[in-house]
Amino acid sequence: MPEGIAAIVIQALTRIAPEVNPSAIESSSHFRDQLDLDSMDFLNFVQALHARLGIDIPEADYPRLCTLESAVAYLSDRVAGTVPTPDPGSR
């Protein structure tokens, strides 16, 4: 899994749910289940990814962002090699 994209996804998740231990996020478990995200949290997560990566994420593609594994695969395809580095000021 591309580490830069994974770090950005985890960073977005921990901003939405600061109580989450980043190392405890399981790659194949649904975010909503393992992190107890509600629909507003998930929308904020999608918006954070959009802002950080500069890509539009259509609502029809939201199911592709449900696990770390699937989100990284989807976002890697969308950014096509242009991976911003994680924000050093975050956890």
Backbone as XML, in Angstrom:
<?xml version="1.0"?>
<chain id="A" units="angstrom">
  <residue number="1" name="MET">
    <atom name="N" x="0.861" y="-1.182" z="0.000"/>
    <atom name="CA" x="0.000" y="0.000" z="0.000"/>
    <atom name="C" x="0.895" y="1.229" z="0.000"/>
  </residue>
  <residue number="2" name="PRO">
    <atom name="N" x="0.654" y="2.135" z="-0.925"/>
    <atom name="CA" x="1.494" y="3.338" z="-0.983"/>
    <atom name="C" x="1.464" y="4.096" z="0.350"/>
  </residue>
  <residue number="3" name="GLU">
    <atom name="N" x="2.634" y="4.214" z="0.951"/>
    <atom name="CA" x="2.737" y="4.772" z="2.300"/>
    <atom name="C" x="2.297" y="6.228" z="2.383"/>
  </residue>
  <residue number="4" name="GLY">
    <atom name="N" x="2.597" y="7.027" z="1.372"/>
    <atom name="CA" x="2.204" y="8.440" z="1.406"/>
    <atom name="C" x="0.695" y="8.607" z="1.460"/>
  </residue>
  <residue number="5" name="ILE">
    <atom name="N" x="-0.008" y="7.859" z="0.646"/>
    <atom name="CA" x="-1.477" y="7.924" z="0.631"/>
    <atom name="C" x="-2.030" y="7.371" z="1.942"/>
  </residue>
  <residue number="6" name="ALA">
    <atom name="N" x="-1.490" y="6.269" z="2.417"/>
    <atom name="CA" x="-1.960" y="5.686" z="3.680"/>
    <atom name="C" x="-1.788" y="6.688" z="4.816"/>
  </residue>
  <residue number="7" name="ALA">
    <atom name="N" x="-0.650" y="7.383" z="4.854"/>
    <atom name="CA" x="-0.412" y="8.373" z="5.903"/>
    <atom name="C" x="-1.422" y="9.514" z="5.823"/>
  </residue>
  <residue number="8" name="ILE">
    <atom name="N" x="-1.757" y="9.934" z="4.624"/>
    <atom name="CA" x="-2.733" y="11.013" z="4.446"/>
    <atom name="C" x="-4.117" y="10.566" z="4.901"/>
  </residue>
  <residue number="9" name="VAL">
    <atom name="N" x="-4.508" y="9.335" z="4.563"/>
    <atom name="CA" x="-5.806" y="8.805" z="4.986"/>
    <atom name="C" x="-5.868" y="8.724" z="6.515"/>
  </residue>
  <residue number="10" name="ILE">
    <atom name="N" x="-4.823" y="8.189" z="7.119"/>
    <atom name="CA" x="-4.789" y="8.067" z="8.580"/>
    <atom name="C" x="-4.806" y="9.437" z="9.230"/>
  </residue>
  <residue number="11" name="GLN">
    <atom name="N" x="-4.083" y="10.358" z="8.664"/>
    <atom name="CA" x="-4.056" y="11.729" z="9.180"/>
    <atom name="C" x="-5.453" y="12.348" z="9.140"/>
  </residue>
  <residue number="12" name="ALA">
    <atom name="N" x="-6.161" y="12.162" z="8.032"/>
    <atom name="CA" x="-7.532" y="12.690" z="7.919"/>
    <atom name="C" x="-8.441" y="12.040" z="8.956"/>
  </residue>
  <residue number="13" name="LEU">
    <atom name="N" x="-8.297" y="10.748" z="9.148"/>
    <atom name="CA" x="-9.126" y="10.039" z="10.134"/>
    <atom name="C" x="-8.857" y="10.528" z="11.554"/>
  </residue>
  <residue number="14" name="THR">
    <atom name="N" x="-7.591" y="10.731" z="11.892"/>
    <atom name="CA" x="-7.276" y="11.152" z="13.255"/>
    <atom name="C" x="-7.651" y="12.606" z="13.519"/>
  </residue>
  <residue number="15" name="ARG">
    <atom name="N" x="-7.801" y="13.385" z="12.478"/>
    <atom name="CA" x="-8.314" y="14.749" z="12.665"/>
    <atom name="C" x="-9.812" y="14.717" z="12.936"/>
  </residue>
  <residue number="16" name="ILE">
    <atom name="N" x="-10.506" y="13.794" z="12.301"/>
    <atom name="CA" x="-11.957" y="13.655" z="12.494"/>
    <atom name="C" x="-12.238" y="13.000" z="13.849"/>
  </residue>
  <residue number="17" name="ALA">
    <atom name="N" x="-11.438" y="11.996" z="14.184"/>
    <atom name="CA" x="-11.623" y="11.241" z="15.424"/>
    <atom name="C" x="-10.293" y="11.220" z="16.184"/>
  </residue>
  <residue number="18" name="PRO">
    <atom name="N" x="-9.986" y="12.302" z="16.906"/>
    <atom name="CA" x="-8.672" y="12.421" z="17.549"/>
    <atom name="C" x="-8.369" y="11.349" z="18.601"/>
  </residue>
  <residue number="19" name="GLU">
    <atom name="N" x="-9.389" y="10.670" z="19.076"/>
    <atom name="CA" x="-9.173" y="9.627" z="20.079"/>
    <atom name="C" x="-8.652" y="8.326" z="19.472"/>
  </residue>
  <residue number="20" name="VAL">
    <atom name="N" x="-8.625" y="8.242" z="18.158"/>
    <atom name="CA" x="-8.200" y="7.027" z="17.460"/>
    <atom name="C" x="-6.680" y="6.888" z="17.508"/>
  </residue>
  <residue number="21" name="ASN">
    <atom name="N" x="-6.228" y="5.702" z="17.839"/>
    <atom name="CA" x="-4.810" y="5.376" z="17.798"/>
    <atom name="C" x="-4.487" y="4.993" z="16.358"/>
  </residue>
  <residue number="22" name="PRO">
    <atom name="N" x="-3.681" y="5.778" z="15.650"/>
    <atom name="CA" x="-3.402" y="5.486" z="14.239"/>
    <atom name="C" x="-2.872" y="4.070" z="13.986"/>
  </residue>
  <residue number="23" name="SER">
    <atom name="N" x="-2.077" y="3.544" z="14.903"/>
    <atom name="CA" x="-1.521" y="2.212" z="14.683"/>
    <atom name="C" x="-2.555" y="1.105" z="14.889"/>
  </residue>
  <residue number="24" name="ALA">
    <atom name="N" x="-3.716" y="1.453" z="15.449"/>
    <atom name="CA" x="-4.771" y="0.457" z="15.671"/>
    <atom name="C" x="-5.745" y="0.356" z="14.499"/>
  </residue>
  <residue number="25" name="ILE">
    <atom name="N" x="-5.586" y="1.198" z="13.492"/>
    <atom name="CA" x="-6.489" y="1.162" z="12.344"/>
    <atom name="C" x="-6.161" y="-0.068" z="11.507"/>
  </residue>
  <residue number="26" name="GLU">
    <atom name="N" x="-7.139" y="-0.940" z="11.367"/>
    <atom name="CA" x="-6.967" y="-2.171" z="10.598"/>
    <atom name="C" x="-7.240" y="-1.895" z="9.123"/>
  </residue>
  <residue number="27" name="SER">
    <atom name="N" x="-6.399" y="-2.405" z="8.263"/>
    <atom name="CA" x="-6.473" y="-2.064" z="6.842"/>
    <atom name="C" x="-7.731" y="-2.563" z="6.134"/>
  </residue>
  <residue number="28" name="SER">
    <atom name="N" x="-8.322" y="-3.663" z="6.614"/>
    <atom name="CA" x="-9.483" y="-4.205" z="5.894"/>
    <atom name="C" x="-10.803" y="-4.050" z="6.649"/>
  </residue>
  <residue number="29" name="SER">
    <atom name="N" x="-10.797" y="-3.397" z="7.794"/>
    <atom name="CA" x="-12.037" y="-3.189" z="8.557"/>
    <atom name="C" x="-12.680" y="-1.863" z="8.167"/>
  </residue>
  <residue number="30" name="HIS">
    <atom name="N" x="-13.996" y="-1.862" z="8.118"/>
    <atom name="CA" x="-14.724" y="-0.645" z="7.767"/>
    <atom name="C" x="-14.484" y="0.444" z="8.799"/>
  </residue>
  <residue number="31" name="PHE">
    <atom name="N" x="-14.181" y="1.656" z="8.300"/>
    <atom name="CA" x="-13.932" y="2.790" z="9.187"/>
    <atom name="C" x="-15.121" y="3.057" z="10.107"/>
  </residue>
  <residue number="32" name="ARG">
    <atom name="N" x="-16.312" y="3.034" z="9.542"/>
    <atom name="CA" x="-17.503" y="3.360" z="10.341"/>
    <atom name="C" x="-17.662" y="2.412" z="11.520"/>
  </residue>
  <residue number="33" name="ASP">
    <atom name="N" x="-17.314" y="1.148" z="11.327"/>
    <atom name="CA" x="-17.430" y="0.162" z="12.399"/>
    <atom name="C" x="-16.283" y="0.275" z="13.406"/>
  </residue>
  <residue number="34" name="GLN">
    <atom name="N" x="-15.067" y="0.267" z="12.915"/>
    <atom name="CA" x="-13.934" y="0.241" z="13.837"/>
    <atom name="C" x="-13.672" y="1.575" z="14.511"/>
  </residue>
  <residue number="35" name="LEU">
    <atom name="N" x="-14.083" y="2.691" z="13.884"/>
    <atom name="CA" x="-13.816" y="4.007" z="14.465"/>
    <atom name="C" x="-15.084" y="4.695" z="14.950"/>
  </residue>
  <residue number="36" name="ASP">
    <atom name="N" x="-16.223" y="4.028" z="14.787"/>
    <atom name="CA" x="-17.511" y="4.563" z="15.213"/>
    <atom name="C" x="-17.798" y="5.927" z="14.582"/>
  </residue>
  <residue number="37" name="LEU">
    <atom name="N" x="-17.569" y="6.028" z="13.277"/>
    <atom name="CA" x="-17.828" y="7.273" z="12.553"/>
    <atom name="C" x="-19.297" y="7.352" z="12.171"/>
  </residue>
  <residue number="38" name="ASP">
    <atom name="N" x="-19.878" y="8.528" z="12.330"/>
    <atom name="CA" x="-21.236" y="8.720" z="11.837"/>
    <atom name="C" x="-21.150" y="9.327" z="10.433"/>
  </residue>
  <residue number="39" name="SER">
    <atom name="N" x="-22.286" y="9.594" z="9.817"/>
    <atom name="CA" x="-22.268" y="10.079" z="8.439"/>
    <atom name="C" x="-21.623" y="11.453" z="8.308"/>
  </residue>
  <residue number="40" name="MET">
    <atom name="N" x="-21.772" y="12.319" z="9.302"/>
    <atom name="CA" x="-21.102" y="13.624" z="9.251"/>
    <atom name="C" x="-19.591" y="13.454" z="9.365"/>
  </residue>
  <residue number="41" name="ASP">
    <atom name="N" x="-19.144" y="12.562" z="10.243"/>
    <atom name="CA" x="-17.717" y="12.290" z="10.360"/>
    <atom name="C" x="-17.164" y="11.795" z="9.028"/>
  </residue>
  <residue number="42" name="PHE">
    <atom name="N" x="-17.903" y="10.897" z="8.387"/>
    <atom name="CA" x="-17.433" y="10.343" z="7.124"/>
    <atom name="C" x="-17.370" y="11.433" z="6.051"/>
  </residue>
  <residue number="43" name="LEU">
    <atom name="N" x="-18.369" y="12.305" z="6.015"/>
    <atom name="CA" x="-18.361" y="13.415" z="5.058"/>
    <atom name="C" x="-17.172" y="14.335" z="5.331"/>
  </residue>
  <residue number="44" name="ASN">
    <atom name="N" x="-16.888" y="14.628" z="6.583"/>
    <atom name="CA" x="-15.719" y="15.444" z="6.925"/>
    <atom name="C" x="-14.420" y="14.758" z="6.509"/>
  </residue>
  <residue number="45" name="PHE">
    <atom name="N" x="-14.385" y="13.455" z="6.637"/>
    <atom name="CA" x="-13.227" y="12.670" z="6.195"/>
    <atom name="C" x="-13.028" y="12.830" z="4.684"/>
  </residue>
  <residue number="46" name="VAL">
    <atom name="N" x="-14.097" y="12.691" z="3.923"/>
    <atom name="CA" x="-14.018" y="12.832" z="2.466"/>
    <atom name="C" x="-13.577" y="14.246" z="2.093"/>
  </residue>
  <residue number="47" name="GLN">
    <atom name="N" x="-14.124" y="15.233" z="2.778"/>
    <atom name="CA" x="-13.736" y="16.619" z="2.496"/>
    <atom name="C" x="-12.267" y="16.870" z="2.833"/>
  </residue>
  <residue number="48" name="ALA">
    <atom name="N" x="-11.785" y="16.266" z="3.910"/>
    <atom name="CA" x="-10.372" y="16.408" z="4.277"/>
    <atom name="C" x="-9.474" y="15.790" z="3.201"/>
  </residue>
  <residue number="49" name="LEU">
    <atom name="N" x="-9.870" y="14.653" z="2.671"/>
    <atom name="CA" x="-9.096" y="14.024" z="1.592"/>
    <atom name="C" x="-9.098" y="14.900" z="0.349"/>
  </residue>
  <residue number="50" name="HIS">
    <atom name="N" x="-10.255" y="15.446" z="0.037"/>
    <atom name="CA" x="-10.364" y="16.343" z="-1.120"/>
    <atom name="C" x="-9.433" y="17.541" z="-0.950"/>
  </residue>
  <residue number="51" name="ALA">
    <atom name="N" x="-9.476" y="18.159" z="0.222"/>
    <atom name="CA" x="-8.649" y="19.338" z="0.468"/>
    <atom name="C" x="-7.159" y="18.996" z="0.427"/>
  </residue>
  <residue number="52" name="ARG">
    <atom name="N" x="-6.780" y="17.890" z="0.990"/>
    <atom name="CA" x="-5.367" y="17.508" z="1.082"/>
    <atom name="C" x="-4.796" y="17.055" z="-0.254"/>
  </residue>
  <residue number="53" name="LEU">
    <atom name="N" x="-5.601" y="16.305" z="-1.019"/>
    <atom name="CA" x="-5.109" y="15.735" z="-2.273"/>
    <atom name="C" x="-5.496" y="16.554" z="-3.506"/>
  </residue>
  <residue number="54" name="GLY">
    <atom name="N" x="-6.459" y="17.457" z="-3.344"/>
    <atom name="CA" x="-6.879" y="18.283" z="-4.468"/>
    <atom name="C" x="-7.632" y="17.532" z="-5.548"/>
  </residue>
  <residue number="55" name="ILE">
    <atom name="N" x="-8.321" y="16.459" z="-5.157"/>
    <atom name="CA" x="-9.101" y="15.697" z="-6.135"/>
    <atom name="C" x="-10.563" y="15.695" z="-5.721"/>
  </residue>
  <residue number="56" name="ASP">
    <atom name="N" x="-11.423" y="15.692" z="-6.724"/>
    <atom name="CA" x="-12.855" y="15.570" z="-6.451"/>
    <atom name="C" x="-13.179" y="14.107" z="-6.223"/>
  </residue>
  <residue number="57" name="ILE">
    <atom name="N" x="-14.006" y="13.870" z="-5.214"/>
    <atom name="CA" x="-14.430" y="12.500" z="-4.910"/>
    <atom name="C" x="-15.946" y="12.476" z="-5.028"/>
  </residue>
  <residue number="58" name="PRO">
    <atom name="N" x="-16.469" y="11.923" z="-6.126"/>
    <atom name="CA" x="-17.923" y="11.888" z="-6.309"/>
    <atom name="C" x="-18.597" y="11.025" z="-5.243"/>
  </residue>
  <residue number="59" name="GLU">
    <atom name="N" x="-19.801" y="11.411" z="-4.877"/>
    <atom name="CA" x="-20.545" y="10.669" z="-3.855"/>
    <atom name="C" x="-20.692" y="9.195" z="-4.223"/>
  </residue>
  <residue number="60" name="ALA">
    <atom name="N" x="-20.807" y="8.907" z="-5.495"/>
    <atom name="CA" x="-20.937" y="7.512" z="-5.939"/>
    <atom name="C" x="-19.700" y="6.684" z="-5.574"/>
  </residue>
  <residue number="61" name="ASP">
    <atom name="N" x="-18.565" y="7.353" z="-5.355"/>
    <atom name="CA" x="-17.327" y="6.647" z="-5.014"/>
    <atom name="C" x="-17.099" y="6.522" z="-3.509"/>
  </residue>
  <residue number="62" name="TYR">
    <atom name="N" x="-17.937" y="7.101" z="-2.689"/>
    <atom name="CA" x="-17.750" y="7.035" z="-1.229"/>
    <atom name="C" x="-17.595" y="5.606" z="-0.709"/>
  </residue>
  <residue number="63" name="PRO">
    <atom name="N" x="-18.338" y="4.632" z="-1.243"/>
    <atom name="CA" x="-18.142" y="3.252" z="-0.752"/>
    <atom name="C" x="-16.721" y="2.727" z="-0.970"/>
  </residue>
  <residue number="64" name="ARG">
    <atom name="N" x="-15.997" y="3.323" z="-1.890"/>
    <atom name="CA" x="-14.625" y="2.888" z="-2.148"/>
    <atom name="C" x="-13.653" y="3.427" z="-1.100"/>
  </residue>
  <residue number="65" name="LEU">
    <atom name="N" x="-14.157" y="4.244" z="-0.176"/>
    <atom name="CA" x="-13.330" y="4.823" z="0.878"/>
    <atom name="C" x="-13.648" y="4.221" z="2.240"/>
  </residue>
  <residue number="66" name="CYS">
    <atom name="N" x="-14.234" y="3.039" z="2.268"/>
    <atom name="CA" x="-14.748" y="2.487" z="3.524"/>
    <atom name="C" x="-13.706" y="1.771" z="4.375"/>
  </residue>
  <residue number="67" name="THR">
    <atom name="N" x="-12.568" y="1.375" z="3.796"/>
    <atom name="CA" x="-11.490" y="0.748" z="4.570"/>
    <atom name="C" x="-10.179" y="1.433" z="4.190"/>
  </residue>
  <residue number="68" name="LEU">
    <atom name="N" x="-9.172" y="1.263" z="5.001"/>
    <atom name="CA" x="-7.863" y="1.842" z="4.683"/>
    <atom name="C" x="-7.343" y="1.261" z="3.371"/>
  </residue>
  <residue number="69" name="GLU">
    <atom name="N" x="-7.461" y="-0.027" z="3.230"/>
    <atom name="CA" x="-6.992" y="-0.714" z="2.029"/>
    <atom name="C" x="-7.686" y="-0.186" z="0.765"/>
  </residue>
  <residue number="70" name="SER">
    <atom name="N" x="-9.015" y="-0.107" z="0.803"/>
    <atom name="CA" x="-9.751" y="0.341" z="-0.389"/>
    <atom name="C" x="-9.565" y="1.830" z="-0.640"/>
  </residue>
  <residue number="71" name="ALA">
    <atom name="N" x="-9.467" y="2.633" z="0.414"/>
    <atom name="CA" x="-9.262" y="4.072" z="0.250"/>
    <atom name="C" x="-7.900" y="4.345" z="-0.392"/>
  </residue>
  <residue number="72" name="VAL">
    <atom name="N" x="-6.882" y="3.641" z="0.066"/>
    <atom name="CA" x="-5.542" y="3.830" z="-0.500"/>
    <atom name="C" x="-5.525" y="3.415" z="-1.975"/>
  </residue>
  <residue number="73" name="ALA">
    <atom name="N" x="-6.146" y="2.308" z="-2.303"/>
    <atom name="CA" x="-6.195" y="1.861" z="-3.700"/>
    <atom name="C" x="-6.922" y="2.880" z="-4.574"/>
  </residue>
  <residue number="74" name="TYR">
    <atom name="N" x="-8.073" y="3.335" z="-4.113"/>
    <atom name="CA" x="-8.873" y="4.305" z="-4.872"/>
    <atom name="C" x="-8.102" y="5.613" z="-5.046"/>
  </residue>
  <residue number="75" name="LEU">
    <atom name="N" x="-7.586" y="6.145" z="-3.946"/>
    <atom name="CA" x="-6.894" y="7.437" z="-4.012"/>
    <atom name="C" x="-5.601" y="7.348" z="-4.807"/>
  </residue>
  <residue number="76" name="SER">
    <atom name="N" x="-4.914" y="6.232" z="-4.727"/>
    <atom name="CA" x="-3.690" y="6.048" z="-5.513"/>
    <atom name="C" x="-3.995" y="6.126" z="-7.003"/>
  </residue>
  <residue number="77" name="ASP">
    <atom name="N" x="-5.092" y="5.489" z="-7.400"/>
    <atom name="CA" x="-5.509" y="5.558" z="-8.800"/>
    <atom name="C" x="-5.856" y="6.991" z="-9.201"/>
  </residue>
  <residue number="78" name="ARG">
    <atom name="N" x="-6.526" y="7.704" z="-8.303"/>
    <atom name="CA" x="-6.972" y="9.072" z="-8.614"/>
    <atom name="C" x="-5.826" y="10.057" z="-8.699"/>
  </residue>
  <residue number="79" name="VAL">
    <atom name="N" x="-4.849" y="9.959" z="-7.835"/>
    <atom name="CA" x="-3.761" y="10.935" z="-7.857"/>
    <atom name="C" x="-2.661" y="10.564" z="-8.844"/>
  </residue>
  <residue number="80" name="ALA">
    <atom name="N" x="-2.655" y="9.327" z="-9.291"/>
    <atom name="CA" x="-1.736" y="8.852" z="-10.347"/>
    <atom name="C" x="-0.295" y="9.294" z="-10.135"/>
  </residue>
  <residue number="81" name="GLY">
    <atom name="N" x="0.230" y="8.972" z="-8.964"/>
    <atom name="CA" x="1.641" y="9.214" z="-8.720"/>
    <atom name="C" x="2.000" y="10.554" z="-8.107"/>
  </residue>
  <residue number="82" name="THR">
    <atom name="N" x="1.077" y="11.481" z="-8.014"/>
    <atom name="CA" x="1.371" y="12.765" z="-7.395"/>
    <atom name="C" x="0.903" y="12.708" z="-5.956"/>
  </residue>
  <residue number="83" name="VAL">
    <atom name="N" x="1.782" y="12.288" z="-5.078"/>
    <atom name="CA" x="1.413" y="12.069" z="-3.686"/>
    <atom name="C" x="2.014" y="13.158" z="-2.807"/>
  </residue>
  <residue number="84" name="PRO">
    <atom name="N" x="1.161" y="14.024" z="-2.222"/>
    <atom name="CA" x="1.689" y="15.011" z="-1.291"/>
    <atom name="C" x="2.218" y="14.319" z="-0.031"/>
  </residue>
  <residue number="85" name="THR">
    <atom name="N" x="3.169" y="14.915" z="0.595"/>
    <atom name="CA" x="3.687" y="14.347" z="1.836"/>
    <atom name="C" x="2.728" y="14.682" z="2.976"/>
  </residue>
  <residue number="86" name="PRO">
    <atom name="N" x="2.657" y="13.828" z="3.994"/>
    <atom name="CA" x="1.794" y="14.124" z="5.132"/>
    <atom name="C" x="2.187" y="15.442" z="5.785"/>
  </residue>
  <residue number="87" name="ASP">
    <atom name="N" x="1.230" y="16.120" z="6.333"/>
    <atom name="CA" x="1.443" y="17.383" z="7.025"/>
    <atom name="C" x="2.275" y="17.121" z="8.279"/>
  </residue>
  <residue number="88" name="PRO">
    <atom name="N" x="3.481" y="17.687" z="8.389"/>
    <atom name="CA" x="4.345" y="17.376" z="9.531"/>
    <atom name="C" x="3.791" y="17.877" z="10.868"/>
  </residue>
  <residue number="89" name="GLY">
    <atom name="N" x="2.851" y="18.802" z="10.843"/>
    <atom name="CA" x="2.308" y="19.335" z="12.078"/>
    <atom name="C" x="1.227" y="18.504" z="12.700"/>
  </residue>
  <residue number="90" name="SER">
    <atom name="N" x="0.899" y="17.362" z="12.116"/>
    <atom name="CA" x="-0.175" y="16.536" z="12.663"/>
    <atom name="C" x="0.390" y="15.242" z="13.207"/>
  </residue>
  <residue number="91" name="ARG">
    <atom name="N" x="-0.487" y="14.492" z="13.857"/>
    <atom name="CA" x="-0.042" y="13.242" z="14.434"/>
    <atom name="C" x="-0.197" y="12.086" z="13.526"/>
  </residue>
</chain>
